[in-house]
Amino acid sequence: MKNEVLEKIAELITAAFGLIAALAWNEAITEMVKSWGIGAGAWVYAIIVTILAVLVTIWIGRAVARAKK
């Protein structure tokens, strides 16, 4: 039971840091899109973040697959 609690605490702390990083990137990308002066900033931002998320997810998946071999 003690090991399970420690594992869950570690997972929650990792997730919390992931959320903090995501919020920081959110702010950075929002500022970048605003600086471009594009009127439809929210749409551009959503598209950029979606493409980036897909590419990073694929990259991570491939890296994990290579590490398992």
C-alpha positions in Angstrom: 0.0 0.0 0.0 2.8 2.4 0.9 4.5 1.9 -2.5 1.1 2.6 -4.3 0.6 5.8 -2.4 4.2 7.0 -3.2 3.6 6.1 -6.9 0.4 8.0 -7.0 1.9 11.0 -5.3 4.8 11.0 -7.8 2.3 10.8 -10.7 0.3 13.7 -9.3 3.4 15.9 -8.8 4.5 15.0 -12.4 1.1 15.9 -13.7 1.1 19.2 -11.8 4.5 20.2 -13.3 3.1 19.2 -16.7 0.2 21.5 -16.2 2.4 24.4 -15.1 4.6 23.9 -18.2 1.5 23.7 -20.5 0.2 27.0 -19.0 3.5 28.6 -19.6 3.6 27.5 -23.2 0.0 28.6 -23.5 0.9 32.1 -22.5 4.1 32.2 -24.6 2.3 31.0 -27.8 -0.6 33.4 -27.2 1.8 36.4 -26.9 3.6 35.2 -30.1 0.4 35.1 -32.1 -0.7 38.5 -30.7 2.7 39.9 -31.8 2.0 38.8 -35.4 -1.0 41.1 -35.4 -3.3 38.5 -36.8 -7.0 39.4 -36.3 -8.2 35.8 -35.9 -5.5 35.1 -33.2 -7.6 32.6 -31.3 -8.1 30.5 -34.5 -4.5 30.7 -35.5 -3.4 29.8 -31.9 -5.8 26.8 -31.8 -4.5 25.5 -35.1 -0.8 26.0 -34.1 -1.3 24.3 -30.8 -3.2 21.4 -32.4 -0.5 20.8 -35.0 2.2 21.1 -32.4 0.4 18.7 -30.0 0.0 16.1 -32.8 3.7 16.3 -33.9 5.0 16.1 -30.4 2.7 13.2 -29.5 4.0 11.3 -32.6 7.6 12.1 -31.7 7.2 11.0 -28.1 5.5 7.8 -29.2 8.3 7.0 -31.6 10.9 7.7 -29.0 9.2 5.4 -26.5 9.0 2.7 -29.1 12.7 3.0 -29.8 13.5 2.9 -26.1 11.6 -0.3 -25.6 13.6 -2.1 -28.4 
